């Protein structure tokens, strides 16, 4: 009898505990990243309405938000502000359900043509259980951001098959390079576009580009759909229902202000969890302010040590990351990596 009472008590406790878990909508029960035909959003153009949201952290001052609005208006876009865009809760832009509501609402809103994230920071993984993936799949739109937004980009692709865009945030001025890449990817349905190629360096005699160098880590060629973004966020998705499928993919990575031993640890986690062994190829962008100190391994040494023995092509140094000149990379689109010749090429259109 005592065993039966203990069993019933445990069953009731479990039921109560699970009743408080966030509800994930039905689309999230199916991982769509194996799909050969991802959902592509329509291209952007002047006159479109852009939804502006803050899914992670917020700015310190409202004026920075108005600056972001002006940046978007410079493209000829109309801007629709998220209901909770100006909310602040310590290091978060409001509470989790409100931030998720803004994303869901922007996808459902028929007036909105594309969605820009105000900034990264911290907090996007917290809202993944509250997204309406059925609504997102039914209303495909360009969704753009990077850094902490990496979690949203990959979760949305994983749960819906929608191509998302690892690209600029609204709260930044676009360099000439960033603008060209952004418009090339999102304003016209084109394929065979070079991704991440360093800007042209006009060298005179006795000079060479010492800043943006492409480094061969492991030779070879591969083709696959792109997944990735910020390394720290990709690691946070491992083992969750929102993790993209790594099988046959080309993984692109970047990070900022992480010591080499931290990069080592995160790459090791992806390695021993079996994720890296599933890949067709890897592209590592910039690790900004990840300088080695003391007797530490350098970032270059860490990448070669952790990624160089996978028997897949690996290229380092592409223009992806927390940098002024950044490429827009479509998550879920097909690309070809030729590490031997130091090229990454988008082989299909990412918008319609």
C-alpha positions in Angstrom: 0.0 0.0 0.0 2.8 2.4 0.9 4.4 1.8 -2.5 1.1 2.5 -4.2 0.7 5.8 -2.3 4.2 6.8 -3.2 3.5 6.1 -6.8 0.3 8.1 -6.9 2.1 11.0 -5.0 4.9 11.0 -7.6 2.4 10.9 -10.4 0.5 13.9 -9.1 3.7 15.8 -8.5 4.8 15.2 -12.0 1.4 16.3 -13.4 1.5 19.5 -11.4 5.1 20.3 -12.4 4.5 19.7 -16.1 1.3 21.8 -16.1 3.5 24.9 -15.5 5.8 24.2 -18.4 5.5 26.6 -21.4 3.4 25.2 -24.2 5.1 24.6 -27.5 2.7 24.7 -30.5 2.4 21.8 -32.9 4.8 23.0 -35.6 7.6 22.7 -33.1 7.0 19.0 -32.8 8.5 18.4 -36.2 12.1 19.4 -37.2 12.0 20.5 -40.8 15.7 21.1 -41.4 16.0 18.0 -43.5 13.6 19.5 -46.0 14.9 19.8 -49.6 12.6 22.7 -50.2 12.8 25.3 -47.4 10.2 28.1 -47.2 11.6 31.3 -48.7 10.3 34.7 -47.7 9.5 37.3 -50.4 12.2 39.8 -51.2 12.3 43.2 -49.6 11.9 46.5 -51.5 11.5 50.2 -50.8 8.0 50.9 -49.6 7.7 47.7 -47.5 6.7 47.8 -43.9 9.3 46.5 -41.5 8.4 45.3 -38.0 11.0 46.4 -35.4 11.3 44.2 -32.3 13.7 43.7 -29.4 13.7 40.0 -28.7 16.8 40.0 -26.5 18.2 43.0 -24.7 17.2 46.6 -25.1 19.1 49.8 -25.6 20.0 52.0 -22.6 18.3 55.1 -24.2 15.1 55.5 -26.2 17.0 57.7 -28.7 18.9 54.6 -29.8 15.6 53.0 -30.8 14.7 56.2 -32.8 18.1 56.0 -34.5 17.3 52.4 -35.5 14.0 53.5 -37.0 15.8 56.2 -39.0 18.2 53.6 -40.3 15.3 51.5 -41.6 13.6 54.5 -43.1 16.7 55.3 -45.0 15.9 52.2 -47.2 12.5 53.6 -48.0 10.9 51.3 -45.5 7.9 52.1 -43.4 8.4 51.0 -39.8 5.9 49.4 -37.4 7.1 49.3 -33.8 6.6 46.2 -31.7 4.1 46.7 -28.9 6.9 46.0 -26.3 9.8 47.6 -28.2 10.5 50.1 -25.5 10.2 47.7 -22.5 13.2 47.1 -20.3 13.7 44.6 -17.5 17.3 44.7 -16.4 19.3 43.0 -19.1 16.2 42.0 -21.0 13.8 43.9 -23.2 10.8 43.2 -21.1 9.4 39.8 -20.0 9.7 36.6 -22.1 6.1 36.3 -23.1 5.9 39.9 -24.2 9.0 39.6 -26.4 7.7 36.4 -27.9 4.3 38.1 -28.5 5.9 40.8 -30.6 7.6 38.2 -32.8 4.3 36.2 -33.2 2.3 39.3 -33.9 4.7 40.7 -36.5 4.5 37.4 -38.4 0.7 37.4 -38.2 0.3 41.0 -39.2 -0.6 41.2 -42.9 0.8 44.8 -43.1 4.3 43.7 -42.1 6.7 42.5 -44.9 9.8 41.8 -43.0 11.1 41.8 -39.4 14.3 43.4 -38.0 15.7 42.9 -34.6 16.8 46.0 -32.8 19.9 44.4 -31.3 21.3 41.2 -29.7 22.5 41.0 -26.2 21.0 38.3 -24.1 17.7 36.5 -23.7 16.4 35.0 -27.1 16.7 31.4 -26.0 14.2 32.2 -23.1 11.4 32.9 -25.6 11.8 30.0 -27.9 9.0 27.9 -26.2 6.5 30.8 -26.6 6.8 31.3 -30.4 3.9 30.3 -32.6 5.7 28.2 -35.2 2.5 27.4 -37.0 1.8 31.1 -37.6 5.4 31.7 -38.6 5.3 28.9 -41.2 2.0 30.2 -42.5 3.2 33.8 -42.9 6.8 33.6 -44.2 8.7 36.9 -43.9 12.4 37.9 -43.8 13.6 37.7 -40.2 17.0 39.5 -39.7 19.5 39.8 -36.9 22.7 38.3 -35.4 24.6 37.6 -32.2 22.0 36.5 -29.5 19.4 36.4 -32.3 21.2 33.3 -33.6 19.0 31.2 -31.4 15.8 32.6 -33.1 17.3 32.3 -36.6 18.1 28.6 -36.2 15.1 27.6 -34.1 12.7 29.2 -36.6 14.4 27.4 -39.5 14.5 24.1 -37.5 10.8 24.3 -36.5 9.3 25.7 -39.8 11.8 25.4 -42.6 11.7 29.1 -43.1 15.0 30.7 -44.4 16.1 33.3 -41.9 18.9 35.9 -42.2 22.1 36.2 -40.1 22.6 39.9 -40.9 22.7 43.4 -39.6 20.7 44.6 -36.6 18.6 47.8 -37.0 20.7 49.7 -34.4 23.8 50.1 -36.6 25.0 52.1 -39.6 25.5 49.9 -42.6 29.0 50.1 -44.1 29.2 50.1 -47.9 30.2 46.4 -47.7 27.4 45.5 -45.3 24.8 47.4 -47.4 25.9 45.6 -50.6 25.7 42.2 -49.1 22.4 42.9 -47.4 20.7 44.1 -50.6 22.3 41.4 -52.7 20.8 38.7 -50.5 17.4 40.3 -49.5 16.4 42.6 -52.3 16.7 40.3 -55.3 16.1 36.6 -55.9 19.7 35.8 -57.1 21.9 32.8 -56.8 25.7 32.3 -57.2 26.6 35.0 -54.8 29.9 35.0 -53.0 29.4 35.0 -49.2 31.9 36.4 -46.8 34.6 37.4 -49.3 36.8 40.1 -47.7 36.4 43.7 -49.2 38.7 44.6 -51.9 42.1 45.8 -50.6 43.7 48.3 -52.9 47.3 47.5 -52.3 50.3 49.4 -53.7 53.7 47.9 -54.1 55.0 46.6 -50.8 51.5 46.1 -49.3 49.1 43.3 -48.6 45.9 43.0 -46.6 46.9 42.1 -43.1 43.4 42.5 -41.5 40.9 40.4 -43.5 42.8 37.2 -44.4 41.1 33.9 -45.4 42.9 30.9 -43.8 42.7 27.3 -45.0 42.1 25.0 -42.0 41.2 21.8 -43.9 41.1 21.5 -47.7 38.2 20.2 -49.8 34.8 21.1 -51.2 31.3 20.5 -49.9 27.7 21.5 -50.6 24.9 21.8 -48.0 22.4 24.1 -46.4 23.7 26.8 -44.1 23.1 26.8 -40.4 24.9 28.7 -37.6 25.8 32.1 -36.3 27.2 32.9 -32.8 29.0 29.9 -31.4 27.9 30.5 -27.8 24.2 30.4 -28.9 24.6 27.3 -31.1 26.0 25.5 -28.1 23.1 26.6 -26.0 20.7 25.0 -28.5 22.3 21.6 -28.3 19.9 19.0 -26.9 16.9 21.3 -27.0 13.8 20.9 -29.2 14.9 24.0 -31.1 18.3 22.8 -32.3 18.8 22.5 -36.1 19.7 19.3 -37.8 23.5 19.2 -38.5 23.4 16.3 -40.9 25.0 17.4 -44.2 25.0 21.1 -43.3 27.6 23.8 -43.7 28.0 25.4 -40.3 29.1 29.0 -40.1 30.3 30.4 -36.7 31.5 33.6 -35.1 31.9 35.0 -31.6 33.0 38.0 -29.6 34.9 38.7 -26.4 35.6 35.1 -25.6 38.9 33.8 -24.4 40.5 31.1 -26.6 40.0 28.5 -23.9 36.2 29.3 -24.0 36.1 28.9 -27.8 38.0 25.6 -27.3 35.4 24.4 -24.7 32.4 25.3 -26.9 33.9 23.6 -30.1 34.8 20.6 -27.9 31.2 20.4 -26.8 29.9 20.4 -30.4 32.5 17.8 -31.2 31.9 15.3 -28.4 28.2 15.7 -28.7 28.5 14.4 -32.3 27.4 17.5 -34.0 30.5 18.3 -35.9 30.9 14.8 -37.3 27.5 15.2 -39.1 28.6 18.3 -41.1 29.6 18.7 -44.7 31.8 21.7 -44.0 32.6 24.5 -41.6 33.2 28.2 -42.1 34.6 30.2 -39.1 34.2 34.0 -39.4 35.6 36.5 -37.0 36.2 36.1 -33.3 36.3 39.7 -32.3 38.4 40.6 -29.2 39.2 37.0 -28.6 42.9 37.7 -28.0 45.1 35.1 -26.3 46.8 36.1 -23.1 49.8 34.6 -21.3 50.5 31.0 -22.3 47.1 30.5 -23.9 46.6 28.9 -27.3 45.6 31.4 -30.0 42.3 31.3 -31.7 44.0 30.1 -34.9 45.5 27.2 -32.9 42.3 26.3 -31.2 40.4 26.2 -34.5 43.0 24.1 -36.2 43.2 21.8 -33.2 39.4 21.3 -32.8 38.2 21.5 -36.4 41.2 20.4 -38.5 40.8 16.6 -38.1 37.1 16.2 -39.1 37.9 15.2 -42.7 35.6 18.0 -44.0 36.6 21.3 -45.6 37.1 24.1 -43.0 37.7 27.8 -43.9 38.5 30.6 -41.5 38.3 34.4 -41.8 35.1 35.1 -43.8 33.3 38.4 -43.1 30.8 37.0 -40.5 30.7 38.4 -37.0 30.7 41.4 -34.8 32.4 43.6 -37.4 31.7 46.7 -39.4 31.9 44.9 -42.8 29.6 41.9 -42.4 28.0 39.5 -44.8 24.3 38.6 -44.7 24.1 34.8 -44.5 20.8 33.0 -45.2 20.2 30.2 -42.7 18.6 27.3 -44.5 19.8 28.2 -48.0 22.0 25.9 -50.1 25.7 26.9 -50.5 28.9 25.5 -51.8 32.1 25.7 -49.8 35.5 25.4 -51.6 37.9 25.7 -48.7 40.9 24.9 -51.0 40.2 28.0 -53.1 38.8 29.9 -50.1 35.3 30.5 -51.4 31.8 30.2 -50.1 29.0 30.6 -52.7 25.2 30.8 -52.3 23.9 28.4 -54.9 20.2 29.1 -54.7 18.0 32.1 -54.2 17.0 32.8 -50.6 14.0 35.0 -51.3 11.2 34.9 -53.8 
